Amino acid sequence: MATQIYQAIVDGILIGGVYALMAVGLTLIFGVLDIINIAQGILVVLGAYLSYSLSGRLGLGLFLGLLVTVPAMFILGVAIQWAFIRPLRGRERTSMTLLVTYAMALIIEGVLYRIYGPDDKQLTASYVTSSVHMLGFYLPYIYLYGFGLAVVLVVALYLLLYRTRFGRSVRATMQNQTAARLVGIDTSRVAGLTFGIGVGVTAVGGMMFGATNSFNPNSGYDLISRLLAIIILGGLGSIAGALVASVFMLTVVSLVDIWSPTWANAVFYAALVLVLLIRPSGFLGRQAVRAQ
Amino acid sequence: MTSEARRARLAMGARWSALAILATAALLFPVVFSSPVLTNYGVFALIFVTAASAWNVFSGFSGYISLGQAVFFGSGAYGVGIAARDWHVTGTAVFGLLPLAAAVGAVIAVPFGLVALRVRRHTFIVITIAVFFIFQLMAFNFSFTGGSSGLPAPFLAWPAATYNNPFYYIALACAVGIIVLAWLIRRARFGLHLRAIRDDEDRARGLGVRAMRVKLTAFTLSGTVTGLIGGVWFLYLTQVEPQSGFDPLFDLSIVLMAFLGGVGTIAGPVLGALIIEPGQLYFTIRFTNGYYGEILLGGIFLVVVLFVPRGIIPTGGEWIRRLTTRGRSALPSAVPAPEVKPELRDPASSGPRGGAG
């Protein structure tokens, strides 16, 4: 029993790394653009399909394939932002951007159905199925790589945000858009690049998701609701919060899974409701979330 | 009588006769187009007119965008299904269970609202999505909901040719009911409170609006009507499964309908539902593999948001007003607006001007 619990905790932490890779893009986009990107779930699935095509058709390794998929998704993100998010202004912007990103999700989902069909797919590689036995735990290689990648990416994003000139303008835009524009920051360029980075990072999350789960064009719905739960728990806009909340949530899920696999999924939403009752701004969030 | 007053009375008369024509058309639709294929469109359109209008009564008026209306819709459907099964209700007596569907919607809306309405904007939207998924999971996992195979409705031994007609009139009654309710709310003090919350909740609270009570009342009203129409939908389809009763596309569709027609107006959600639901139904029947309909729905969404962001009713109304007032000035204001230079209203600079500029 005790080993089962320890194994569940280790599993939860490792899977949490994969979820963090999918969630950082969402929370980054929220923090800078103040929009919820409902298309995030389907963008993860799109990233998985891109990796699937590259590894299946061209025989490119999964991690090598990221060199293609990340820039491709970055460009897609910049294009989506430029064409559909940028024109939206005014009081109804919150709901409008929600609808636009939902529309994007529907369109991408339809296109994926058209190309790949409704059957389940999974990414395969030698390190996907094998695992290493260490300190009494079974650690699958793919999760170890994924967790390492998640930590590296979070640190890289942190350095980008806190140690570069671009990062400083991003943070200024996060804090006060009008003031940022007044001191000469091109906020619409910052918004476009941030959306691109958020979507580009999601390509990594998509590859990891595809390697650890089977997926079809419909997988996006379930995913987006979990990712939203994670970023709200972590505090909207907080990148470190997304990592902490992912690890926390997936550990809880994996513990509940020992007793009742059917209810493990409900933990996500129940925990979200509970935490928000106590602390409406999430673990590491700014208090401003409550303000209208 | 001035010409202004005469024109106002004419406009009023035109409005009432248009309403009378619409009502007659709605009543006679199944008589004129008696084919079950066409009345099927009518029933679905009216179900969505009701659902979109019910969404509008809360979300449209208060500005709190709910993406969890399917919670009430599915619960109403399941409520009727479970009651019919456990109490052995058969035949036309199942229609007696419809008030139960409404009650289920209300009973769920109160605790749901008490939790969700504590937070605003994005967080509220996400909480409604989360609660929605909790309900879908419950429908999948509990034994009394029939698991993933769902529940059947009692069999109605009606002839196929006129099977749809009673459902048409029930759905029509629900639709008229919620439209009248929305109209009454909009005119009442309660509606004013809701719109004050939409514009600035903190200020509304400061001016004495009991925000939580007002929001919760509207949310519960909306949930009650959505539960009721969910029950009607279930009896009409004779089947509910977790993924059809608690369908994320349902949530989205009604929001799109309201936005297409005009959020916060009475006619907007009605018009949006009448345009989108038959279109969606046509595409599902025409293309069985579904993805064309999905791409098309997404495309309409984008076009609406980018080109008619305020919806057809407000934008169209503006065009008509511009056409009818061409050549004349619009309504003259009673007092010419005083020209106040903005910097003069700033107390910091209200002293004598000049000095170091």
HADDOCK unambig.tbl for C-alpha pairs under 7 A between the chains (distance, minus, plus):
assign (segid A and resid 96 and name CA) (segid B and resid 305 and name CA) 6.48 0.50 0.50
assign (segid A and resid 100 and name CA) (segid B and resid 301 and name CA) 6.87 0.50 0.50
assign (segid A and resid 100 and name CA) (segid B and resid 302 and name CA) 5.87 0.50 0.50
assign (segid A and resid 100 and name CA) (segid B and resid 305 and name CA) 6.91 0.50 0.50
assign (segid A and resid 103 and name CA) (segid B and resid 298 and name CA) 4.19 0.50 0.50
assign (segid A and resid 103 and name CA) (segid B and resid 299 and name CA) 6.90 0.50 0.50
assign (segid A and resid 103 and name CA) (segid B and resid 301 and name CA) 5.77 0.50 0.50
assign (segid A and resid 103 and name CA) (segid B and resid 302 and name CA) 6.30 0.50 0.50
assign (segid A and resid 104 and name CA) (segid B and resid 298 and name CA) 6.45 0.50 0.50
assign (segid A and resid 106 and name CA) (segid B and resid 294 and name CA) 5.85 0.50 0.50
assign (segid A and resid 106 and name CA) (segid B and resid 295 and name CA) 6.15 0.50 0.50
assign (segid A and resid 106 and name CA) (segid B and resid 298 and name CA) 5.36 0.50 0.50
assign (segid A and resid 107 and name CA) (segid B and resid 294 and name CA) 6.51 0.50 0.50
assign (segid A and resid 107 and name CA) (segid B and resid 295 and name CA) 4.47 0.50 0.50
assign (segid A and resid 107 and name CA) (segid B and resid 298 and name CA) 5.36 0.50 0.50
assign (segid A and resid 110 and name CA) (segid B and resid 291 and name CA) 4.57 0.50 0.50
assign (segid A and resid 110 and name CA) (segid B and resid 292 and name CA) 6.71 0.50 0.50
assign (segid A and resid 110 and name CA) (segid B and resid 294 and name CA) 5.72 0.50 0.50
assign (segid A and resid 110 and name CA) (segid B and resid 295 and name CA) 5.34 0.50 0.50
assign (segid A and resid 113 and name CA) (segid B and resid 291 and name CA) 6.46 0.50 0.50
assign (segid A and resid 114 and name CA) (segid B and resid 291 and name CA) 6.86 0.50 0.50
assign (segid A and resid 225 and name CA) (segid B and resid 129 and name CA) 6.87 0.50 0.50
assign (segid A and resid 225 and name CA) (segid B and resid 130 and name CA) 6.59 0.50 0.50
assign (segid A and resid 228 and name CA) (segid B and resid 126 and name CA) 6.67 0.50 0.50
assign (segid A and resid 262 and name CA) (segid B and resid 141 and name CA) 6.68 0.50 0.50
assign (segid A and resid 266 and name CA) (segid B and resid 134 and name CA) 5.89 0.50 0.50
assign (segid A and resid 266 and name CA) (segid B and resid 137 and name CA) 6.73 0.50 0.50
assign (segid A and resid 269 and name CA) (segid B and resid 130 and name CA) 5.22 0.50 0.50
assign (segid A and resid 269 and name CA) (segid B and resid 131 and name CA) 6.83 0.50 0.50
assign (segid A and resid 269 and name CA) (segid B and resid 134 and name CA) 6.34 0.50 0.50
assign (segid A and resid 273 and name CA) (segid B and resid 127 and name CA) 6.96 0.50 0.50
assign (segid A and resid 280 and name CA) (segid B and resid 119 and name CA) 6.91 0.50 0.50
assign (segid A and resid 290 and name CA) (segid B and resid 119 and name CA) 5.97 0.50 0.50
assign (segid A and resid 290 and name CA) (segid B and resid 120 and name CA) 5.91 0.50 0.50
assign (segid A and resid 292 and name CA) (segid B and resid 120 and name CA) 6.31 0.50 0.50
assign (segid A and resid 292 and name CA) (segid B and resid 121 and name CA) 6.47 0.50 0.50
